[in-house]
Amino acid sequence: MRIAIPKEIKPQEGRVALVPDAAAELVHAGHEVFLQAGAGEASGYPDSRYERLGIQILPDAAAIYEKGEMILKVKEPVGPELELLQARHLLFSFLHLAALPALTERLCAIGLTAIAFETVEDHGLPLLAPMSNVAGRIAIQAGTHYLHAPAGGKGLMLGGLPGTRRGRVVIIGAGNAGGNAARLAAGMGADVTVFDKQPAKLEAMMSLGPNVTALYPYREALDKAVADADLLIGAVLIPGARAPRVVSREQVSRMQPGGVIVDIAVDQGGCIETTRPTTWDAPVYSECGISHFGVTNIPGAVPKTSSSALSASLTPWVLRLARDDWRNDSVLRSAVNVDKGKVVHPALL
């Protein structure tokens, strides 16, 4: 198969779908791999690294989309990329279509087949997990920064010091993203409260240390925790579906001014009512006196780390998808979002 990797064009998105060694695995398997010039540079991989391993470099996006049968990219297609997609293409990337109805309609109109990384389910979410791990950790780093007074925050050091109180971090969802956020916040010395409905996840969170409390999200307990939070992290996920709204505008309005919200679920529409998508060019806005961080490609801030982590998980799935009989693969078949112009994934119907 001819597998084409475009350069990402979302603001401050430096990830590349496959690092050179990963792309070389596809070449060794007998596939032709094409890379748009400069696609790996922001992740630390110049074109020459790819060329030495048999990957063919094409000058621009038009050439990439014309040559490729499978279009392998990190983020959902935007802007001019949509003009280059064709019905013959098999698109494999993060899509988040539940929160993007206009993109869903456009992909259907093109008539292609699209499989989303985030709907590949095989004993978990193997392609979403590494990026969720990154996003959870960056959420705490970003939240810590925006709690600083020069950034508009309440001037609080998250871990506290002798003679001061610890910062209060509330995390809703204890999956990969929320769990990683909790680990980092706990390690920094914050007072961490994590909400989840699954007892096994609550137990895992409790094991992080004595400064972590793990609770079932009863309405009253969640309401009090949100009001007391210095940093609120939203990390609720239903694979492929729009994120449920679990925190209302009224609850946000009761937070103390200068607090911070980071909604990791923003890709899927956000789990906090006051959340709206932002970019790394303008990552934060204020609502109800609270700084909101709603960047939709959080891992793009660390492209070298993110690209390596994604490639390690992605390579075997690309090899499976590049087979002529990939539709006999039950996991891949169930991950299809749009098939030849029709929405087919249950979470989107």
N, C-alpha and C positions, 0 to 999 in steps of 0.2 A: 504494500500500500504506500501511497505518497502522503507523508505526514508533514504538515506545514505549521511552523511555529511563528506567529506574528510578534512584533514588538508591541507591548502593552501601551495604551494611550490615555488611560485614566490619569488624573492629576497625581503626580508624585508616586506613580506605580512603577517600581523598578524590578518587580519579579519577572522571571522567565519560567515557562512551563517545565522545561527540562534543562538541567545543567549539562555541560558537555559529556561527561561520562555516562549519564543517563541516556542522552540522545544516541550515543554510540552503541548502546545495547540494542536499540531498534535497528541500526545499520547492520549490526552483527546478525540480527534475526532475518535479514534480507529485505528490509524496508528501505525506501528512499526517504531521507529526512531533509527538510528545507528549513532554513532559519532566516528571518528577515535581518538584514544588516543592523547591528547594534542592539539586537534584542536582549543580549545577555550582559551588556556592558555595565549597567547599574547594579547588577548582582556580582560584578567582579570577573566576568567571563568575556573576554574579547572574542571577536569573530575568529581569530586565528586559532584559538583553542578548539573551537568546533571543527574548523576546516581540517586540522590535523587528524581528526577522528572520523573523517568521511562525511561530515554534514555539509550540505551545499548551501552557500550563502546567496540569497537573492536581494536585490537592491531596495525593494520597497514593498509596501503592503499589497499593492495591486498584483505584483508578480507572485507573492506568497499565496494569495487567495486563488489565483488562476491555476497555480501548479498543484495545490493541495487537494487531496480527497478528504482526509481528516484534517480539520482545523483544530489544533491543540493550543489552547491559550489559558491564561489564569483567570482573568475577569470576564464578565459578560460583555458581549460586543456592544459598542456605543458609537454614536455619530457616524463618521464615514465608513466604519467597519461594516455597518449594516448594508451599505451599498455594494459591498464586495462579496457578500455571502450569496451562494447560489443553491438551488434546490438539490444539486448533486452532492453537496457537502454533508459530512458527518461532523457536527460541532461537539467538542468535548471540553468543558470548562466549568467554572463556577457560574451559575445562572441566576439563582434566587428569584425565579419567575413569580412566585406567590406575591411578592411585593412590587412586581414590575409588569402590570397588565399590558401596558403599551408595547413592551418588548415581546411579550408572549404573542400578541397579535401580529407583530411584525415578523417574527420567526415563522409563524403559521402561514403568513402571506408569502413568504419566500419559498416555503414548501420543503425545507430541509428536515433532517433528523438531528435532534439535540439531546445530549445526555449531560446531566449536571453532576459535577463532582460531589455536591452535597447530598445527592439522592442515591449514591452508591452505598448500599447497606450490606455489610458482610461481617457479622459479629461486631456490630458497631458501625461507625462512619469513617472508614479508613482514609478517605481523601479529605474530609473536613477536619478530622481530628488534629493533624499537625498544625493547621492554620488556627484552629481554635486554641491550641496550646499557646501559640505565639500571641494571639489577640488577648487572651486572659492576662498574660504577664504585662503586655503593653498597657492594658487598661489601668492597671495599678500604677505603672510609671507615669502615664498621662494624668491620672487622677491626682497623684502626689504633686505633680508640677502645677496643676491648676488650683490646688489648695493654697499655693503660695500667694502672698499678698500682691506682688507685682503682676501676677497673672489674673488677678481679680478674685482670688479666693479669700478665705477667712484668716489666712496667715497661720496655718496649723501645720506642725510637723507630724506626719502620720504616725510614727512610732513613739512619739512623746519623749520626754526626758525626765530624770528625777525631779520631783516637785511639780510636774505637769501631768495632765491626763493624756492617755493615748488617744489617737484619732479613732473614730468609729467607722468601720467599713461594713456595709451591708451588701451581701451578694445574693442575688436571686437566681438560683440554678446552680447545681453542683456537678455539671458535666465537665467536659474537657476545658472549656473556656472558664467557667466559674470556679472549677477546682484549681486551675492554675492561678487564677486571680487570688483565691484564698491562700494558697501556699506562699505566694510572694508577699501578700499583705501580712500574713502571720509571721513570716520570717523577718519582716521589718519591725515587728513589735506592735502592730495595730491591734485594736480590739475588734475582732472579726465575728460577724454573725452571718451564717449561710443558711438559706432556705432551700429545701427540696422536698419532693414528695416520696422519694425512694429511700427506704431505711438503710440500704447498703451504702448509698452515697453519703447520707448523714453520718454514718459510722466512720467512713473514710475521712470526712471533714473533721470530726471530733479528734481523730488520731493525730491531727497536725500539731496540736499543742494546747496548753491550758488557756490560751487567749482566743480560742476558737469555740464558738457556740453554734450548734447545728440544730435547726428547728424545722418542723413541718410548717408550711405556710398558712396557718390559720389566719383568718382575716384580722383579728385584733392584734395578734403578735406581729404580723407584717406591718400593719398600720403604725404601731408604736416604733418599730425599728426604723422605718423610713423617716419618720419625723425626727428621730434622734441621729440619723446618719450624717456624717461629714462627707463621706464618699459612698455613693450608691452605684452598684454595678448590676446591670441587667444582662442576664446570660441564659434566657429561656429559649429552648429549641424544640420544635416539632419538625422532624425531617421533611423538607420540601414544602412545608405549609407556612402560611403567614404566622408570625409569632403572636401569641395571645397577649393582650394588654393586661398586665398584672399590677401595674401602679398607675393610679389615676392622676389627673391634673390637680385635683383637690389634695391628694396626699403629697404631691410635690410642693404645693403651695405652703404646706406646714413645715417643710424643712427650713433650717436656719439659713439666712442669707449668707452667701459666700461658699455654700456647699457645692459639690460637684456630682454630676451624673455622667456615667459612661455606659452607653447602651450597646453592648456587643451584638445584640440581636437586631441592630438597625438594618443589616442586609436583608433580613426577612420581615421588615416592616417595623421593627422595634417592639419591645415589651413594656415600654413606659410611654404614657399618653403624650407627654410633652416632647418626645423625641422626634427629630426630623434629620434626614441625611445631610452630612457635611463632607467636605474633602480635606485633604491635608493642607491645601492652600488656605483654607479658612475653617479650622477644625471645630471651633467652639462658638456657641451663641448663648445668650442669657435668656432664661425664661423663668418667671416667678422668683427672680433673684438668685437663681441657681445656674451655674455654668454647665452647659450640656455639651458633651463630646460625642458626636454622631458620625464619625468617619466610617465610610462603608468599605474601606480596604485597609483596615488597621495593620495587617501584617506587611503591607507594602512599604512601611517605614523601615523595615529591616530586610531588604530584598536578598542579601547574601545568605542570611540564616534561613529565611522563609523559602527561597528557591531550592536550597539544598534539602530542607525537610520535606517539601512538597514532592520533589523529584523522587526521593527514596520511596515514598508511598505510591506515587503515580505510575512509575515505570511498568510494574507488572500488569497494571490495568490497561495501559495503552497497548501492551503486547496482546492482551486478550481481546481488546476491541479491534485490533488491526487484522484479526483473523476473518476469513471470508464467512465463517459460520458463527459470528459473534452473537447473532440473535438466538442461538441455542444455549447461550450462557444465561442462566436464569437471573443472576445478579445484575448483569448489564441490561438485560431486557427490562427488568423492573425499574431500572434507573432512568429509562427514557422519559423525557419530559414532553417533547414534541416529536411526532413521528410523521414525516411527509405531509406536514401542514395541519396536523391534528394534535390537540392537547390530549395526552394519554395518561399522564401520571395522576394517580388518585388524589394526591394532595392539591392538585390544581383544578380538579373538576368541580 
